Amino acid sequence: MDWLNEIRRRLWMLIRHRQFDVDLEDEMRLHLELKAQELVRAGLTPEDARYAALRRFGNTTLLKEKSHMAWGWEWLEHLVQDMNYGVRAMLRSPGITIVALLSLALGIGANTAIFNLIDAVMLRALPVKEPGRLLLFWRCE
Amino acid sequence: MAASFRTRGIVLHRDEIPPGTLYLLILKTLARAGEMHGYEIADSIQRISDDVLQVEEGSLYPALQRMLIKGWVKAKWGTTAGNRRARYYQLTASGRKQLETELSRFERVIGAITRVIQTA
C-alpha cells in the first residue's frame, strides 16, 4: 500500500501548498543563517559570511521551485493559473464575452434542435410493433 | 569535479557527491542521529567525511522533499538549541528498509569499481 500512502501525502501537500512554501522558506532561511554563523566562526566578517552563505546556497527561488515541483503538482497549478487567466481575460472585455457566449449558445442550441427533429422524423423507427408493415391509406377523387 | 572559491583568504574546496549516493548519505546520517534538521544533516556529512563531501543545498532540499514523498523520512517542526523554528527529519520504517537497499547497491557498485581499477 506504499503507493496509496504516497498519493495521500501528495494530496495533503496540495491542500496545504501555501503553508508548504512558507515552511520551505523558513527552513532555508534557518540554513542560511546557521551557515553564516559557521563562517563567522571561521573568521569572516558577518557581512562577508552572509554573502558567502548566499553564494553557496545559490538561487533560492529556483531551489524552492525544485522542492515544490518534486511533489508533481505543477500541471494542476498551471491549469488553475490558465483558467484564472482565461476568466480574467473574459471579464476584461465583457462585450466580446457576451457575444461569443451568445453565438456559442445559439449555435449549440440550433444544432441540437435540428438534430432532434431529424432524429425523430428520419432516424428513429416509429414507436409501434413492426413499423415495416405500416401502410398509408388515402382516397383519390 | 572539484570547485573552489575564495572568500577573503579562506578557500572552500568542494567535491561533488557522486550521483545516487545522496539518499544513502542522508538516510545513514538520520539513522545514526535520530532526528536532524537540514543544516545539521549537511553539516554532519561534511564533518564526518573530513570536509571532503559537501552537500549542496541545491540538492539537499529537493532530495529531502522527494524522500518525504517516498515516505522514507517524516518531518516535524521543533526548536533548535538557539530557539529557532526548524524542520526535523526522522527515518521511518520504510526509510530503514531503503537504507539497507541503498547500502547493498552501493557496496555492489564500489566492489565492482574496485575490481576493475585494481585488475592489472
Interface residues (C-beta under 8 A of the other chain):
Chain A: D2 N5 E6 R9 R10 D23 L24 D26 E27 M28 L30 H31 E33 L34 K35 E38 L39 A42 G43 L44 D48 A52 R55 R56 F57 G58 N59 L62 L63 K66 S67 H68 A70 W71
Chain B: F5 T7 R8 I10 L12 H37 G38 Y39 A42 D43 E56 E57 G58 Y61 P62 L64 Q65 R66 L68 I69 K70 G71 W77 T80 R84 R85 A86 R87 S94
